[in-house]
């Protein structure tokens, strides 16, 4: 996601009150959905990850046709931006479309299809294809150059210190992220709790990365596995107090973020590397090499923490492999419906689960999709129940967007099961399957 908007910087020392105000000022009465849609970029002839040389040409052509402005990190072209939408290149040349938040799913559908059709046409001129998969099926991180964006280069240097799969996450994976608004503090906390508890089931159902390094793995979502091992401190459910406390507030989330080691800060377009030496809390207290903490430092730091459900100026739902457009819209419909449902009914079924249990189920989902049972919860059955609850909360037109998901759910499958059952075992066969789908 392109972080091109900065908060107003205050001159007085940063404290939790100012951070809390950032979240309070982000509350919105009208709830909208923002979609960030990543896809794997490959060279059509070799099946290897696309070369950045061609990706930047695609960005320039797209921006010219749309009348969008180009975005650079020093000399490196990293994306283009329109009124409230953008395209960008991720660390391993994955391609992201980030859309203006919309209230209706039909609006998201229109924007997604319109932009993807144009991007696909432009990419075709350079023999580049964008694949709706959670992980690149042929190239591995050892053979994928990091895009020369300062942020990516710093992450590539320091994240592997505490996360053995961080290079895989950065260079190989692609996901779908949904951004949803919150009305107030209570609404935000309620949504974070629900979304965190159900996240393993959705990770499992939308598992779509069983093939990596040109062969079938033992995981239905290798992308999800990579994120689990990108860093224990900055991934997973590090905000345990928020989930365990019946009277949680923004402060529970903030305090968790403050205790995570930092990577870098920005001053006048320069990155000052801290490199996980100190936590943000320590930085707020003592500063670093003459620099004092400000709100933009906190916003940057929070964006370098990677839980499945993340709180920023919206709530980010980040736990899904990339999908085709039909299933991406089904995902949007699911969350719209489930967030209009009775949270208490759902959480009552999960009341005995701890943060350890949720993390454990996340690993089970990465390996088995929805084909697992944990503490008497049958993931297949419960996932289908969640979709039925969502469907009952949608209007007639919106319910139709769930049809692609129910076709799979009714076969007791997840997305990856379709690939596995067709005995697809390598990148070439997988790409042929995607073209016919």
QUITAQUI-V960077 format. One record per residue. N is the residue number from 0. OMEGA is omega as a letter, one per 20 degrees, with the letter a starting at -180 (999 if undefined). NEAR is the number of other ideal C-beta (glycine too) atoms within 10 Angstrom. D_LAST is the distance of its C-alpha to the last C-alpha in Angstrom with 1 decimal. Layout:
N;OMEGA;NEAR;D_LAST
N;OMEGA;NEAR;D_LAST
This chain:
0;r;18;28.1
1;r;15;30.9
2;a;12;34.2
3;a;10;36.2
4;r;8;38.3
5;r;12;41.4
6;r;16;43.6
7;a;9;47.2
8;r;10;49.2
9;a;13;52.4
10;r;6;55.4
11;a;8;56.6
12;a;12;55.4
13;r;19;52.0
14;a;11;52.3
15;r;15;50.1
16;r;8;51.3
17;r;16;49.7
18;r;24;46.4
19;a;16;46.5
20;r;14;47.2
21;r;19;44.1
22;r;20;42.0
23;r;12;44.3
24;r;10;44.0
25;r;16;40.2
26;a;14;40.3
27;r;15;38.9
28;a;7;39.7
29;a;8;36.4
30;r;17;33.3
31;r;16;30.3
32;r;23;26.9
33;a;20;26.1
34;r;24;22.7
35;a;19;22.4
36;r;25;18.9
37;r;24;18.8
38;r;25;16.2
39;r;27;16.8
40;r;25;18.2
41;r;25;18.1
42;a;17;19.8
43;a;13;17.4
44;a;7;20.1
45;a;12;21.2
46;r;19;18.3
47;r;14;21.2
48;a;24;21.6
49;r;28;22.3
50;a;16;26.0
51;a;18;27.6
52;a;9;29.3
53;r;17;26.1
54;a;24;25.0
55;r;18;28.4
56;r;17;28.0
57;r;24;24.8
58;a;23;26.7
59;a;14;29.7
60;r;18;27.9
61;a;20;26.0
62;r;19;29.3
63;a;12;31.1
64;a;11;28.9
65;a;16;28.9
66;a;9;32.5
67;r;18;31.9
68;r;11;34.3
69;r;14;33.7
70;a;19;34.3
71;r;10;36.0
72;a;17;37.2
73;a;9;40.3
74;a;6;39.1
75;r;15;35.4
76;a;20;33.0
77;a;24;30.9
78;r;26;29.3
79;a;23;30.0
80;r;18;31.0
81;a;15;31.2
82;r;8;33.1
83;r;11;31.4
84;a;18;28.1
85;r;22;27.4
86;a;26;25.2
87;r;23;26.2
88;a;24;25.8
89;a;24;25.8
90;a;22;27.9
91;a;27;25.6
92;r;25;24.1
93;a;28;21.3
94;a;24;20.9
95;r;20;21.7
96;r;20;21.6
97;a;21;24.3
98;r;22;24.8
99;r;15;28.0
100;a;19;28.3
101;r;19;27.7
102;a;13;29.0
103;a;14;26.3
104;r;20;22.5
105;r;13;22.1
106;r;15;23.9
107;r;27;21.7
108;a;18;18.6
109;a;13;20.5
110;a;16;21.6
111;a;19;18.3
112;a;12;16.4
113;a;11;19.5
114;r;19;20.0
115;r;18;16.6
116;r;11;16.3
117;r;14;19.8
118;r;20;19.2
119;r;14;16.2
120;r;12;18.4
121;a;18;21.3
122;a;24;19.6
123;r;12;18.5
124;a;11;22.3
125;a;17;22.9
126;r;13;20.0
127;r;22;18.7
128;r;19;15.1
129;a;22;14.5
130;r;23;12.1
131;a;23;11.4
132;a;30;13.0
133;a;32;16.4
134;r;30;18.0
135;a;32;18.0
136;a;27;16.9
137;a;22;19.6
138;r;24;22.6
139;a;16;24.9
140;a;22;27.4
141;a;8;30.2
142;a;11;28.6
143;r;21;27.5
144;r;13;30.3
145;r;18;30.9
146;a;25;30.9
147;r;13;34.5
148;a;20;34.8
149;r;17;37.9
150;a;19;36.2
151;a;20;33.6
152;r;16;36.3
153;r;17;38.5
154;a;21;35.7
155;a;18;34.8
156;a;13;38.5
157;a;22;39.4
158;a;23;36.4
159;r;17;36.3
160;a;12;39.9
161;a;16;38.8
162;a;23;35.1
163;r;13;34.2
164;r;21;30.5
165;r;24;31.1
166;r;22;30.2
167;r;25;26.8
168;a;27;26.3
169;a;24;27.4
170;a;26;25.9
171;a;27;22.6
172;r;31;21.1
173;a;27;19.2
174;r;27;19.2
175;r;24;19.1
176;r;18;22.7
177;r;24;24.0
178;a;21;27.6
179;a;21;29.7
180;r;21;33.3
181;a;21;36.2
182;a;14;39.2
183;a;13;41.8
184;a;16;42.6
185;r;11;42.4
186;a;16;39.0
187;a;24;37.6
188;r;21;38.9
189;a;18;37.7
190;r;23;34.1
191;r;23;34.2
192;a;19;35.5
193;a;19;32.9
194;r;22;30.0
195;a;22;31.4
196;a;22;31.9
197;a;24;28.4
198;a;23;26.6
199;a;30;26.1
200;r;25;24.2
201;r;23;21.8
202;a;28;21.6
203;a;29;20.7
204;a;32;18.1
205;r;34;16.2
206;a;29;16.7
207;r;30;13.9
208;a;31;15.9
209;a;29;16.8
210;r;27;16.8
211;r;25;19.7
212;r;17;22.1
213;r;15;19.7
214;r;12;20.0
215;r;17;19.1
216;r;16;21.6
217;a;9;23.3
218;r;23;21.8
219;r;31;18.6
220;r;34;19.4
221;r;28;21.4
222;r;30;21.4
223;r;31;23.4
224;a;25;25.7
225;r;28;26.5
226;r;27;27.5
227;a;22;29.7
228;r;17;31.6
229;r;24;31.9
230;a;26;35.3
231;a;12;36.8
232;a;15;39.0
233;r;21;36.5
234;r;24;33.4
235;a;21;33.0
236;r;21;35.4
237;r;20;38.4
238;a;24;39.6
239;a;15;40.8
240;r;15;43.7
241;a;24;41.6
242;a;18;39.8
243;a;13;43.0
244;a;13;45.3
245;r;4;45.6
246;a;6;47.1
247;r;20;44.7
248;r;17;45.0
249;a;19;43.6
250;r;18;46.3
251;r;18;44.5
252;a;24;41.5
253;a;21;43.7
254;r;16;45.8
255;r;20;42.9
256;a;22;41.7
257;a;20;45.3
258;r;13;45.5
259;r;19;42.6
260;a;22;43.7
261;r;23;43.2
262;a;22;41.6
263;r;20;43.1
264;a;23;44.5
265;r;15;44.4
266;r;11;47.6
267;r;4;47.7
268;r;8;44.3
269;r;9;45.4
270;r;16;44.0
271;a;13;46.7
272;r;15;45.4
273;r;21;46.5
274;r;13;44.3
275;r;18;44.3
276;a;13;48.1
277;r;16;48.7
278;r;18;47.0
279;r;26;46.8
280;r;17;49.5
281;r;16;51.8
282;r;23;50.9
283;a;20;51.9
284;a;12;55.2
285;a;10;56.2
286;r;13;54.1
287;r;16;53.1
288;r;7;55.2
289;r;6;56.7
290;r;13;53.5
291;a;15;53.4
292;r;24;50.4
293;a;22;49.1
294;r;17;46.3
295;r;20;43.9
296;a;23;44.4
297;a;23;43.4
298;r;17;40.3
299;a;20;39.3
300;a;23;40.1
301;r;20;38.1
302;r;14;35.0
303;r;20;35.5
304;a;20;35.2
305;r;19;31.8
306;r;22;31.7
307;r;24;28.5
308;a;21;30.3
309;r;20;32.5
310;r;24;35.2
311;r;15;35.8
312;r;17;36.6
313;r;20;33.6
314;a;21;31.9
315;r;22;29.0
316;a;25;26.3
317;a;20;25.0
318;a;28;23.5
319;r;26;19.7
320;r;29;17.2
321;a;26;15.1
322;r;24;11.9
323;a;18;9.4
324;r;16;11.6
325;a;16;11.1
326;r;22;12.1
327;r;24;14.7
328;r;25;16.2
329;r;26;16.3
330;r;23;18.2
331;a;24;20.5
332;r;26;21.2
333;a;24;21.9
334;r;19;24.5
335;a;23;26.0
336;a;23;26.7
337;r;22;27.8
338;r;20;30.2
339;a;14;31.8
340;r;17;32.3
341;a;10;35.4
342;a;15;35.2
343;r;10;38.1
344;a;9;36.4
345;a;17;33.5
346;r;15;35.8
347;r;9;38.2
348;a;14;35.7
349;a;19;35.5
350;a;8;39.2
351;a;9;40.1
352;r;19;37.6
353;r;13;39.0
354;r;18;37.6
355;a;10;37.6
356;a;17;35.5
357;r;21;32.9
358;r;17;32.7
359;r;15;32.6
360;r;23;29.8
361;r;24;27.8
362;r;18;28.2
363;r;19;27.3
364;r;32;24.1
365;a;24;23.2
366;a;18;23.8
367;a;20;22.7
368;r;28;20.4
369;a;30;21.9
370;r;19;23.3
371;r;17;26.9
372;a;13;30.1
373;a;16;32.6
374;r;11;36.0
375;r;6;35.1
376;r;18;32.0
377;a;14;29.0
378;r;22;26.1
379;a;20;23.6
380;a;12;26.0
381;r;19;27.1
382;r;25;23.7
383;r;20;23.0
384;r;15;26.5
385;r;21;25.9
386;r;23;22.9
387;r;13;25.1
388;r;17;28.0
389;a;23;25.9
390;a;21;24.7
391;a;11;28.3
392;a;15;29.3
393;r;20;27.0
394;a;9;27.8
395;a;6;26.0
396;a;11;23.8
397;r;19;22.8
398;a;16;22.1
399;a;15;19.1
400;r;25;17.3
401;a;22;17.4
402;r;13;15.5
403;r;20;12.1
404;a;25;14.5
405;r;15;16.5
406;r;13;13.8
407;r;20;13.7
408;a;20;17.4
409;r;9;18.4
410;a;11;17.2
411;a;13;19.3
412;r;18;16.5
413;a;30;15.6
414;a;28;12.3
415;a;29;13.4
416;r;19;14.2
417;r;17;10.7
418;a;24;10.8
419;a;16;14.5
420;r;10;14.4
421;r;11;12.2
422;r;8;15.1
423;a;20;13.3
424;r;15;16.5
425;a;15;16.5
426;a;22;15.2
427;r;13;14.5
428;r;15;12.3
429;a;22;10.5
430;r;19;9.9
431;r;11;8.8
432;a;13;6.1
433;r;16;5.1
434;a;9;5.6
435;a;5;3.8
436;999;10;0.0
